[in-house]
Amino acid sequence: MIFRAKSMSLAMMSLGLLLGSASSAEAQTVEQVPNAAPAGIPAGMKVTCTPGPGTGAAAPSCPILKMNGLTYWAFSYSDNRVAMGIVAYDAAGKVVAQWEKPGARYVYAIKVDAAAKTVTFMGQADQKITMTFDALSPVVGLPCGKNVRLKSWKNDFLTRTAQAQGVTTTAGNADSSWKVECSGTSFQLKSTKGDYLHRPDGNPAVTTWNTGPGNVWTSEIVSGKVQLKSWKGDYLHRPDGNPAVTTWGTGVGNQWTVEPLN
């Protein structure tokens, strides 16, 4: 189903549409909001929403996408280039991610394909821009809602051990699987035991735990690899030597290769 940027019944506007499952069982919802620029629109972008593909007239409302705990707008550019600025806002209205996507402008509808896990932004002359759910994730380098293995620079894998709160690196086994649970620009890694990769308070260390800020990580891309940054500002680290994992500020041991499992 497609939601167009035009007037609709109040009931439909209030209800929205549940269109599948995102990471951590979160739905992707397309809603209508008044045709007005939100606070914090990036420089060089503007709101241009039309009632359909064959008109440049302004629509009274604009389609927005809600997923990953964020609100996504499809902006046009002030120079009217054939492109859209897809911008993600958090609950506080802060821009957390943005993408320039060529191929269409002047959004009139947003379509979600839950089976294909794609979002299509539809514009003037029915030109379209399609992005995958993963591509719209503000968590760089990690696929939200999927299980992954994290391969270190020593070619072994982050693994949940049988010991209480135990984490190490191994050649790879069933317990090397971690589920990526995203929330905005941060994420948690859920182990096969049901607890989460954890950076405790105090000296550099890695364990697992059920709750707390130590379970929350953010990601960065460095030299084509992913670095996982803890709440303490250091990074998940595979030191040289025997299999082990800790946290550290710098070094090649901070770099991981993500291998999706599903």
DOMARVEX-266512 format. One record per residue (C-alpha): x, z, y; residue in one letter. Coordinates in steps of 0.001 Angstrom, whole numbers, plus 500000, padded with zeros to 6 digits. Each point is the difference from the previous one (the first is absolute). Example, Ala and Ser with C-alpha at 12.3 -4.5 7.8 and 13.67 -1.06 7.14 Angstrom:
2
512300507800495500a;501370499340503440s;
***
This chain:
262
500000500000500000m;501148499284503567i;499370502092503083f;499741497822503118r;500769501082503554a;496403499899501172k;497052502284500378s;498697501613496816m;497543502684499140s;500929503554500855l;499576500941496375a;502595497462498864m;502405500991502740m;499738503610498957s;500266499312496303l;502894497499499976g;500870498483496657l;501917501453497108l;502200497234498720l;502131501207497173g;502663502569499482s;503202500460501952a;502885502268499284s;498978503436498774s;496405498786499527a;499492499388503724e;497533497253500905a;500610497067502293q;497175499954502525t;499218497376502645v;498085501355502982e;498803498753503382q;501099501638503271v;499339499070503645p;501986497044501312n;502442502008502118a;503733500573499768a;500977503271498313p;502524502268501658a;503568499080499194g;499567496256499480i;503530498547499660p;501423498020502926a;499195496299499895g;496866500452497908m;496321499911500928k;496592500400498426v;498229496685499354t;497074500220497580c;497497497163499665t;496633499640498233p;501229497227497712g;502620497320499330p;498491497350502288g;499783501858503307t;502331501685502450g;497260502213501400a;500597503730499876a;498126501948497341a;498507503401500850p;501948501603497141s;503224499590498075c;500728500390496286p;502580502617499074i;501444500958496634l;500408503552498732k;502400500657497128m;503088502071499196n;498551502701502271g;500488497618502934l;497977497699502268t;501142496367500235y;499216497675502940w;500564496235500051a;501099499272503569f;500673496678501682s;502998499324502224y;499939499734503772s;501667496569499844d;497274498789497577n;502444499016497270r;498419499228496623v;500755503385498502a;498514503449499639m;501619503339500609g;498851502251497172i;500437503578501238v;499492503236498049a;499013503228501791y;499991503510498592d;497207502522500540a;501583501082503305a;499969496422501329g;503762499520499641k;501364496604498946v;501750500486496667v;500566496382498944a;499454496466501256q;500468496463498719w;499982496630501768e;498226497562497667k;499831496312500978p;497266497624498898g;496843501195501761a;498782501618503221r;496821501484501529y;498645502046497098v;496331499752499138y;499927501587496530a;502046501961497481i;499520499500496267k;501270502341497290v;500487498774496441d;500284503172497945a;500726498113496766a;502843497973501512a;501092502952502167k;500102497876503150t;498641500116503543v;499200496787501879t;499745499867503791f;497806497066501043m;500334498276503361g;499380496948502169q;499213496774498111a;499763502138496862d;503755500329499773q;500992502988497891k;502768502524499528i;500160501797496656t;502057503099499256m;500246502030496821t;499170503694499905f;503687500694499379d;501030497918503027a;497679502082502184l;501547503248498860s;501871501806502797p;502170501565497315v;502858497511499854v;501486499013496686g;497567501900497761l;496664498736498621p;497283502549500762c;497899501028497030g;502366498562497420k;502446501455497522n;503653499211500602v;503453500741498702r;502776500823502479l;503347498559498984k;503124501549501491s;503270498394501027w;501351501211496639k;497302497958498216n;498189503017498600d;496477501136500884f;498425502975501723l;498412501983497166t;497802503094499618r;501603502185497333t;498351502357497527a;501335503034501861q;497803501789502535a;500194498090503297q;502885497964498553g;501172496646501422v;503074497949499109t;501000496398499325t;499942498395496546t;500306496598498352a;496231499840500351g;497078501320497966n;496270500686500337a;500704502817502455d;501819497600502337s;496587498850501237s;498780501303503382w;496671499277501679k;500180499178503727v;497235501846501873e;499938498913503635c;498557501659503090s;500661498125503217g;503725499328500270t;500980502711497508s;499604500313496248f;500373502280497007q;501474499105496610l;497930501412497152k;501824500621496737s;498736499526496453t;499555503794499889k;497538499903502900g;502258501655502571d;501872498326502866y;503569499208500961l;500958502853502321h;502683500777502542r;500021503825500241p;500978501932503074d;503642501065500168g;503079498213498698n;499839496355498831p;498057499812496754a;497200498156498205v;497421501490497683t;496276499547499352t;497111502032501354w;496232499816500283n;499458500397503746t;501760500395503311g;501843497994502655p;502962499568497655g;497903497529497990n;499705497623502961v;502458497110500412w;500402496965502217t;501867496796499196s;502565497812501718e;501564496671499036i;503806499909500179v;502023497046498677s;496983498812498053g;499590503358498215k;497518502817500529v;501021503394501309q;497639502957499561l;500142502407502923k;498948503608499500s;498259502359502423w;503440501550500654k;501407496684501253g;502321499345497058d;499548497447497226y;499398499907496272l;503526499569498642h;501652499072496726r;503543501421500225p;503002498513498267d;500862501471496613g;497658501330497342n;496254499280500181p;498481502082502766a;497873499806503130v;500130501913503272t;499567499235503699t;502674498882502438w;500391498632503503g;501875496746499400t;501585497806497362g;499247497367497401v;498488502689497784g;496999500050502359n;499051496452499053q;497438499250497300w;498475496887498470t;496236500187499464v;498678498515496751e;496166499782499895p;498517500774496595l;496389498849500545n;
***
